[in-house]
Amino acid sequence: MEALALDPGEYRGTYKLIGGRLSLNFVNTVSWPDTARQHDWFDSTENVVQWLKAVRLPGRDLNSADLAAVVSLRATLTAVLRPIAHDKRPAKIAVDRLNEYLVRAHAKRVIDPLTLSWTWKSPKTAVDLLGPVLLDAAALITSGLRGRLRYCPSCDWLFEDQTRNGMRRWCDMADCGSRDKANRYYHRSR
């Protein structure tokens, strides 16, 4: 899997779309969450615009208020999805906040009279751009696929286990899987 061309600043890692779902890739824009190594890939509007392009969502120029709104939305999704991945129940307040976002997202979705398919009204805000992310998260949370939501034991990124046997262990075998295996080998052979 190739890394996206997001500006890492002084951070030495890379960002990859490994979540298997739009909403999980959005949450994963924080590397090493809640650790000393934490890095926010959405530390600039340019990175958000690049991410939107990479996931094929419409982009536009963003300002600092847009960036704050995007980061706030990501915090809400993280507060709901991360506990579920860890087999816990998300806080009611987080689900309530997600529902508020979902009401607005649903209001932006309409049936196109020519194609008779779902389409989105022109986005007026940065959060409007992320309507598909919100609906993807809602679909994951409310479907039987919720049981396939996992977290990487190495870096705590989220992913949907799409393997047939449901035994995927890491976000990315090339990164966390190799590091974890090498670490276990080191401790066994000491």
BELBEL-V748688 format. One line per field, one symbol per residue. phi: phi as a letter, one per 40 degrees, with the letter a starting at -180 (. if undefined). A space follows every 10 residues. Layout:
# BELBEL-V748688
phi=???
This chain:
# BELBEL-V748688
phi=.cccccccgc cbcbbbcbcg adcccccccb cfdfbccdbc cccacccccc cdcccgbcba cbbccccccc cccccccccc ccccccfbcc cdcccccccc ccdcccccbb cccccfbcab cdcbbccdcc dccccccccc ccbccdcccb bcccbgccac cbcccgbcbb caccbccccc cccccdcccc
